[in-house]
Amino acid sequence: MPKLPDSTTKTSALFRNLFQTPNLKQFIENNEDAMQVPALHEYLTALCAEKSVKKEDVIRRACIERTYGHQLFNGTRNPSRDKVLQLAVGFGLNVDETQKLLQTAGKSILYPKLKRDAALIYCITHRFEMIETQSMLQELSLRMLGDG
């Protein structure tokens, strides 16, 4: 069973070392383990194990169509940023965990200077479920998750 990547090497330490290194090739060789990003489907499987949840429950709570959700979990489909955010809600992730999930999926992280992202951060922080999240976005006249 895949495991979540070891995050013992802090990003700030990598930045500091990268800025100070005289040899990029050596830096990459020395930090190869810390620079590995798992495939999204492996990360999702590991999150299920870590959170002790079933993928079917995550898919249902994320309000993602069942077949499509299973394709995300087996790696045959690549999700949009909105679908990744729906998965975060389905898992009940906090903001830091959501940012990590977005990064693992190769999507931009939530940015509080954007109204929609600020609303999503609020919803995630307050553990809103999908229906509550969608209602909040609609109430604020912001695009709901999965709309276009």
C-alpha positions as semicolon CSV with decimal commas, in nm:
position;residue;x (nm);y (nm);z (nm)
1;M;0,000;0,000;0,000
2;P;0,142;0,343;-0,092
3;K;0,237;0,579;0,185
4;L;0,214;0,954;0,202
5;P;0,547;1,115;0,114
6;D;0,782;1,195;0,397
7;S;0,772;1,569;0,451
8;T;1,065;1,587;0,691
9;T;1,261;1,808;0,450
10;K;1,092;2,146;0,468
11;T;1,037;2,344;0,150
12;S;1,205;2,646;0,310
13;A;1,518;2,436;0,375
14;L;1,520;2,319;0,013
15;F;1,489;2,679;-0,105
16;R;1,772;2,792;0,120
17;N;1,997;2,508;0,004
18;L;1,905;2,564;-0,359
19;F;1,992;2,935;-0,340
20;Q;2,325;2,852;-0,179
21;T;2,432;2,557;-0,392
22;P;2,716;2,607;-0,636
23;N;2,623;2,286;-0,822
24;L;2,264;2,219;-0,931
25;K;2,331;1,859;-1,033
26;Q;2,476;1,784;-0,688
27;F;2,180;1,956;-0,520
28;I;1,931;1,743;-0,713
29;E;2,123;1,422;-0,638
30;N;2,145;1,508;-0,266
31;N;1,776;1,597;-0,237
32;E;1,618;1,351;-0,477
33;D;1,408;1,180;-0,208
34;A;1,263;1,512;-0,087
35;M;1,178;1,612;-0,444
36;Q;0,957;1,313;-0,523
37;V;0,589;1,383;-0,580
38;P;0,363;1,075;-0,588
39;A;0,111;1,018;-0,864
40;L;-0,224;1,163;-0,764
41;H;-0,404;0,829;-0,757
42;E;-0,135;0,688;-0,525
43;Y;-0,168;0,992;-0,301
44;L;-0,548;0,953;-0,290
45;T;-0,512;0,588;-0,192
46;A;-0,264;0,680;0,080
47;L;-0,499;0,952;0,208
48;C;-0,778;0,695;0,234
49;A;-0,554;0,475;0,446
50;E;-0,433;0,765;0,661
51;K;-0,785;0,899;0,719
52;S;-0,940;0,551;0,749
53;V;-1,204;0,626;0,488
54;K;-1,332;0,434;0,187
55;K;-1,289;0,585;-0,157
56;E;-1,661;0,533;-0,221
57;D;-1,742;0,751;0,080
58;V;-1,501;1,023;-0,032
59;I;-1,649;1,022;-0,383
60;R;-2,003;1,044;-0,244
61;R;-1,917;1,327;0,000
62;A;-1,733;1,508;-0,280
63;C;-2,047;1,491;-0,497
64;I;-1,844;1,345;-0,783
65;E;-2,007;1,106;-1,027
66;R;-1,922;0,753;-0,912
67;T;-1,755;0,620;-1,229
68;Y;-1,550;0,937;-1,275
69;G;-1,447;0,927;-0,908
70;H;-1,321;0,571;-0,940
71;Q;-1,126;0,675;-1,251
72;L;-0,956;0,945;-1,042
73;F;-0,866;0,690;-0,776
74;N;-0,724;0,440;-1,027
75;G;-0,532;0,701;-1,226
76;T;-0,713;0,678;-1,558
77;R;-0,846;1,036;-1,536
78;N;-0,679;1,361;-1,438
79;P;-0,905;1,594;-1,243
80;S;-0,960;1,964;-1,285
81;R;-0,869;2,195;-0,997
82;D;-1,237;2,203;-0,897
83;K;-1,255;1,822;-0,880
84;V;-0,944;1,818;-0,660
85;L;-1,113;2,071;-0,432
86;Q;-1,425;1,855;-0,425
87;L;-1,207;1,560;-0,322
88;A;-1,057;1,773;-0,045
89;V;-1,406;1,842;0,086
90;G;-1,494;1,474;0,047
91;F;-1,192;1,377;0,255
92;G;-1,263;1,651;0,510
93;L;-0,913;1,793;0,467
94;N;-0,792;2,108;0,641
95;V;-0,642;2,397;0,442
96;D;-0,281;2,273;0,462
97;E;-0,384;1,924;0,352
98;T;-0,591;2,075;0,070
99;Q;-0,295;2,281;-0,050
100;K;-0,080;1,967;-0,051
101;L;-0,345;1,775;-0,245
102;L;-0,365;2,057;-0,502
103;Q;0,014;2,060;-0,537
104;T;0,025;1,682;-0,577
105;A;-0,236;1,712;-0,853
106;G;-0,027;1,982;-1,024
107;K;-0,293;2,250;-0,964
108;S;-0,257;2,598;-0,826
109;I;-0,300;2,630;-0,452
110;L;-0,577;2,834;-0,293
111;Y;-0,495;3,204;-0,290
112;P;-0,681;3,420;-0,036
113;K;-0,663;3,734;-0,252
114;L;-0,906;3,570;-0,496
115;K;-1,268;3,598;-0,375
116;R;-1,365;3,245;-0,477
117;D;-1,050;3,095;-0,323
118;A;-1,109;3,297;-0,005
119;A;-1,462;3,158;0,015
120;L;-1,330;2,804;-0,038
121;I;-1,066;2,852;0,231
122;Y;-1,342;2,967;0,466
123;C;-1,558;2,666;0,383
124;I;-1,269;2,422;0,425
125;T;-1,163;2,583;0,753
126;H;-1,517;2,555;0,887
127;R;-1,550;2,194;0,766
128;F;-1,840;2,266;0,531
129;E;-1,976;1,972;0,335
130;M;-2,020;2,002;-0,042
131;I;-2,380;2,123;-0,030
132;E;-2,290;2,392;0,224
133;T;-1,985;2,491;0,019
134;Q;-2,186;2,517;-0,302
135;S;-2,456;2,720;-0,123
136;M;-2,193;2,961;0,012
137;L;-2,041;3,009;-0,334
138;Q;-2,385;3,063;-0,487
139;E;-2,482;3,308;-0,211
140;L;-2,169;3,511;-0,289
141;S;-2,241;3,496;-0,667
142;L;-1,922;3,297;-0,721
143;R;-1,881;3,005;-0,958
144;M;-1,972;2,682;-0,784
145;L;-1,733;2,388;-0,783
146;G;-1,762;2,186;-1,104
147;D;-1,939;2,461;-1,302
148;G;-1,739;2,519;-1,618
